[in-house]
């Protein structure tokens, strides 16, 4: 795809790529600082009636520069598609001795617990040492009233809706199934 301007590229990506890749691409563009969501949304008005513009409108509604990886974008889209609403991104939690940041959070307490989801990529969370560190972090967040669900690439791209069912069980909400991608 030819790059004309970052804003035009954002609209084209949102229109042309499959939904999960469209969202992660626009999130990355926003994170780069080359364009902002309002400018891309405004520019998308010029594409009225073109194929993919409806998808672009949806993607631009969900796009967020706070997503730090494609996996976080894909996770957010799965949660939105399941009917759980837009989660908070990079949610800060003040601990007793340190602060934490949760990739994706539903901070409204349910039975004195809040829900956080952490995208654990293969690159940064696969060694035994990294997995032990992640488990310690989840336990520490648990003492602060957070239930953390670790999410891996296979959880996002597999065909079984285990992720949606786990989140729905915690939020006491039946997920909208089947998912759209």
TAMO-V157166 format. One line per field, one symbol per residue. psi: psi as a letter, one per 30 degrees, with the letter a starting at -180 (. if undefined). A space follows every 50 residues. Layout:
BEGIN
psi = ???
END
This chain:
BEGIN
psi = kkjeleeeeeeeeeeelkeeeeeeeeeeeeefgflleeeeeeffffgkfl kfeeeeeeefefkkffkfleeeeeeeeeeeefgflklkkhkkkkleflll kkekkjfkkjhgklkkkkjjleefhfleeeeeeeeeeeeeeefggkjkjk klefeeflfkheeeeeeeeefhkkljlllf.
END
